[in-house]
Amino acid sequence: IKTLIQRWNIYKYRFLPWVAVNLSRGDIIPIAQDKLISDDDILQQLIVTFTALKERYNRSPIDKAEVVVNNVLGFQIGQKSSSIKEAGSGVFVTKGNVNTGQVVALYPGTVYLPSDSKFFQSLGNQFMFKCSDNRYIDGKGTGLSKSIFVSCANRDRIGLYEACDTTWIKNTCSCPLNVGQYVNNHTKTKSANVQYQEFDFTSDFPLELRKYIPNVNFDSATDPNFLRSIALISTRDIHSGEELLSSYFTVSH
Ligand SMILES: C[S@@+](CC[C@H](N)C(=O)[O-])C[C@H]1O[C@@H](n2cnc3c(N)ncnc32)[C@H](O)[C@@H]1O
């Protein structure tokens, strides 16, 4: 019975009748909200952070990626056991403070168009994120999902330039922000402090910084200069020691 309950807790977020009941009770908030900050603001925050991550190799000794993020953004995040019972692991602010309206994390994974086949990748996959335009992002870093991500990343490499970050799969993130898939859903007593916001990387994003982007297109016919991503933006100030919590049913776009 315990195993069944555990399986149900993992699966329920994808079971439409459960979602519908909770929507009607107001336990989950199904909103497509206006953007919390502009896309330009997100991209600017990322360019500054990614540039600092790239430049850390110019110094000796090389700073840890977490330290670089802390210097640029004023906080560090990390994955550890959730403060919510039986929720598995979660993401916490481990140092410093987050201000309202900051990019706190990115949701990694392969980006699927509505027409792309994703049946087998979706089976038992709790990391499939549905965007407002029916694109999906598969943030699972193991099994078939992992193989597909790595294969697409190799396909899209441009000469010496990597198309995206593949280190999030190995849990040795070269960009410590790329752990948004581990953020848990808020509860009645613990309110959400971050919100998902869709945005796109476009052709003007610097080639040499793309190795920190945690997403890749599944379909080779999709323009590689147009890549969907999801940022988790803080909806209030978040202090060191707090767990990041989102609302799984709220996306701003
Ligand atoms: C996208 S994953 C989040 C990371 C996950 N906690 C882990 O350890 O891999 C979503 C899964 O986390 C768990 N989860 C998220 N929020 C939860 C909550 N408020 N209560 C219980 N389980 C939760 C559920 O199993 C859900 O299917």
The ligand as a MOL file (V3000), in Angstrom:
LIG
                    3D

  0  0  0     0  0            999 V3000
M  V30 BEGIN CTAB
M  V30 COUNTS 27 29 0 0 0
M  V30 BEGIN ATOM
M  V30 1 C 9.2410 17.6310 -11.2340 0
M  V30 2 S 9.4370 16.4960 -9.9360 0 CHG=1
M  V30 3 C 10.1580 17.4430 -8.6430 0
M  V30 4 C 11.4200 16.8070 -8.1060 0
M  V30 5 C 11.1820 15.5940 -7.2470 0
M  V30 6 N 10.8690 16.0220 -5.8900 0
M  V30 7 C 12.3680 14.6450 -7.2280 0
M  V30 8 O 12.8350 14.2630 -6.1520 0
M  V30 9 O 12.8370 14.2830 -8.3070 0 CHG=-1
M  V30 10 C 7.7520 16.3400 -9.5000 0
M  V30 11 C 7.4940 15.2710 -8.4780 0
M  V30 12 O 7.9190 15.7050 -7.1890 0
M  V30 13 C 6.9780 15.2820 -6.1950 0
M  V30 14 N 6.3560 16.4620 -5.5950 0
M  V30 15 C 6.4350 17.7300 -6.0210 0
M  V30 16 N 5.7770 18.5530 -5.2010 0
M  V30 17 C 5.2470 17.7970 -4.2340 0
M  V30 18 C 4.4420 18.0690 -3.0900 0
M  V30 19 N 4.0490 19.3090 -2.7900 0
M  V30 20 N 4.0850 17.0250 -2.3060 0
M  V30 21 C 4.4840 15.7620 -2.5820 0
M  V30 22 N 5.2430 15.4410 -3.6530 0
M  V30 23 C 5.6200 16.4570 -4.4700 0
M  V30 24 C 5.9350 14.4450 -6.9110 0
M  V30 25 O 6.3760 13.1190 -6.8470 0
M  V30 26 C 6.0140 14.9670 -8.3290 0
M  V30 27 O 5.5950 14.0220 -9.2670 0
M  V30 END ATOM
M  V30 BEGIN BOND
M  V30 1 1 1 2
M  V30 2 1 2 3
M  V30 3 1 2 10
M  V30 4 1 3 4
M  V30 5 1 4 5
M  V30 6 1 5 6
M  V30 7 1 5 7
M  V30 8 2 7 8
M  V30 9 1 7 9
M  V30 10 1 10 11
M  V30 11 1 11 12
M  V30 12 1 11 26
M  V30 13 1 12 13
M  V30 14 1 13 14
M  V30 15 1 13 24
M  V30 16 1 14 15
M  V30 17 1 14 23
M  V30 18 2 15 16
M  V30 19 1 16 17
M  V30 20 1 17 18
M  V30 21 2 17 23
M  V30 22 1 18 19
M  V30 23 2 18 20
M  V30 24 1 20 21
M  V30 25 2 21 22
M  V30 26 1 22 23
M  V30 27 1 24 25
M  V30 28 1 24 26
M  V30 29 1 26 27
M  V30 END BOND
M  V30 END CTAB
M  END
